[in-house]
Amino acid sequence: MARTALTREEVLDTAAELVRQHGPDALTMRGLAARLGTAVTSIYWHVGNRESLLDALVERTVREMGAIRPTGRTPATRIVSVARQLRLELLARPHLIAMVHERGLTERMFLPAQRALVHEVHTAGLRGARAAEAVRAVQFQIVGFVLVERNQERAPVQSPGQDTLWDTETAEDDPGLARALARPARPDKLFAASVRALVDSLLTQAGTRTSAT
């Protein structure tokens, strides 16, 4: 027997989870109805047709990305916190982000995070073109890092791998470097270190030598 109690948010939650797991091509109205234990007509009543459902998921994704809020005591720390949150949000929903991009809403999606960054670089003393450069540099760092991570996830197994390619000779007689490069990269740590270095460099332009810790 089909269920009767169903809300629009429940439909969107389940649809978003299907897209996260399997991509938009896996989202069918019949499959969604089966997952929810309801009739297809009930899905149409709540969200319209499949295209309307995809539009609703895109709009919801844009809203969720706008929930990023900076944390920390200094502008540098708060900028790094925005960068970390934005990276995690992008990594968590690649298929939904791709749908946002396909509908030409990428700039709108990034606007709340950009405005948070603008506030922090203003607080740090950067204005005008330098402030814009700092905001874009941080954004490009985030997006570029995410693209590299996504590419590595899809890449085939490498042979030979890092563990056999790096030795004392290839590392120019630096065994510590060889050992480190032979180990898999730690994306979270690497991202934090690279963003901290970038932010400190950018804020130094305004005479703000604040360490992002």
Summary of the structure (lengths in Angstrom):
residues: 213
radius of gyration: 21.9
end to end distance: 56.0
largest distance: 71.2
contacts: 603
relative contact order: 0.11
helix: 71%
strand: 0%
